[in-house]
Amino acid sequence: MSRLRPLGPKKRGEEADLSGAAGSRSRRASIRDRARLTPLGATVLALGVVALSTSWWPGKWLPEPVITPLGGVLVAAVAVAWAWSVIGLGRVAAIWRLPSTVTARQEVAAAAIITGPGPLPALNLEAWDPLRRRSEVVHRLAPREFPTVRPAWNLRFARRGLMTLPGLVLITRLPFGLVEARRTAGDSVEILVLPAAGRLRRRARERLAVHVSAGGRIRRSHGEDLAHLRPYRPGDHPRAVHWRATARTGRLVVAEREAPQGHEVAVVLDQRAIGLEARVTLAATVLHRLAEGGGQPFLVLAGEPVAGDLGHLLEVLAMVQAGEAPSRPLPPGAVVLSDDPTCEEPGILRLGGEVLARAGREGL
């Protein structure tokens, strides 16, 4: 389903940048991987330098044997803190751990593995938040006696596509709190975020079920799965009328059926830029509904059929880019996802973005 791998060299335009700034953040790695004095450290260093310099001041106001060694101690403390924090942090590594399936707008559990050659120092773990589009501290680690820890937190991706998560950043102020050291402790990773499915409005669900059961398919195998019977409503297809139940009750009754195994349904996506994201969500919703009903949907993109299981089709949808209107002729019995009324043809079901009730898988 979704893929997670270290970020390697890529061609221009090959990846969708998660944050719009991840590329510039990686170019600033030398700035991020740094040590700097904290306000306390700057104060201590300034006092130490002043104390050391008093030996050259005319009219000394403190005894040199007292103030000069004190200045040396303060400057040495800053130097030790600087070396200790940089060297200690350089021995610690951190790598991303994400679930195998990640869907846009749904919360996922992210994790990291932090390892070192020995006991881990107190440090903060900073990670990129794709929803807020900034780095945030996600875990504060107290000193540990063991060399491995696995912190976890929640993430939410705002949109579909191939996203880039910059490497995790470790931050420490040990020892003494005089120096803050930062280091990118792992590689950037790519994650394929699948499009979120939505919820079809009741009328759209009924139209889809009737279309598939009444011939909206390319090939039909043995048997049909009867979902339930309901009273006839204006606009129902005549082929959906259950005549035996109609004769028994004396009024028109419609049979709603789920697509059985073997029903191949073409789902044609209009790839024009305006409204594309809503139609991609609609495509994911229709694919889920057809697959869960036992059908075998496949995508048609720019006139080319794309077959495979549901996971593969969602991965293809995750990478869809703006393109052209559906190619003609349309496949017989296809479900066309378009806001263009000219796509309505006999035997074709057209669904537009307005048939979505809300985002999320609930109630599909």
C-alpha positions, 0 to 999 in steps of 0.5 A: 500500500503506502511506501516508506523508504529513505530519500535518495537522489531524484529527478526534478518534478518526480516527488511532491514536496510535503511542506513546500519547504522541505527542500529548502530545509534539507539545503539548510542542514548545515545550519540546523546541525549546529550548537549554539550558546543558550542565554545562560551559556552566553552569560557565563562565557561573558562573565568568564571573558571579563574575569580573565581580562581583569588581569590587564585592567589598570587599577584592579578592583579584585585580587587577581588570584581570585578573579582570574581562575574563576574566569578560567573555570567559567570559560572552561565550563562553556568549552566542555559543555560545547564539546560534550553536547556535540560529541554526545549527540553525534553518537545518537541516531533516530529513524522514522517508523510509519504504518504501511498504510497512510491515508490523507486526513486520517490520524496515523501513529508515527514512531521513531527508534532512537539508538546510541552506543550506551545510555541515552542522554536527556534530549528532545526529539523534533519531527516535521508535522505535515498538517501544521507545516512546521517542525515540532518537539514530539517527545522529551526523553529523560536520561536512560540507562539503556541504548534504545527507545521507541517514542510514538506520537500522532500525525495527520497528512493534509493531502494525498501524494508522494510526500517527503518527511525530513530527517528527525532532529535531536536536541540536547542542552546537556551538560549544564544547560550552557549549549544547545546542540541540534543534529539531524539524526536520520535520513529523510523518507518518502511516504505515499499518502493514499487519497481519503475516501468519502461518504456518498449521499443516499441517492448516489448510493442507490444510483450506483447500486442500480447501475451496477446491478442493471448492467453497468458493468463490462462482464458479469459472472455467475450470480447476483447478491440481493441487498434488500427490497424497497418501494419504487421511487421516481427515477429508478431504472425499470430493470431494477424492479423486482417483479415477483415481489411487485406481484405479491405486494401489489405495488412496485418494488425495487431490488437493490443489489451489491456488485457480485464477485466477477463484475468488472466496473470501469471507473473513469476519472475526469482529470481536468484541474478544476475540482480534481481533488474532489473527484479523486476523493469520489473515485476512492469512495466509489472504488471502496464501495464497489470492492466491498460489494464484491465487484472488480472495479478498475480505473480508466485514466486518460483512456488507459485502463488500470487494473489491480486490487484496491490497494494498487488502484488507490496508490495510482489515484494517490499519484494522479495529476491534472490532465484532460477530459475523459477520452471517447468513446467511454467504456460500456457501462462505465461509472464516469466521475465528472462534473461535465454534463456532456459525459452523460450517455446511455448506459453510463452513470455520471457522478460529480463531486456534489454526491459526496456527503463528507470526508472519511470512511465512516458510513460508506 
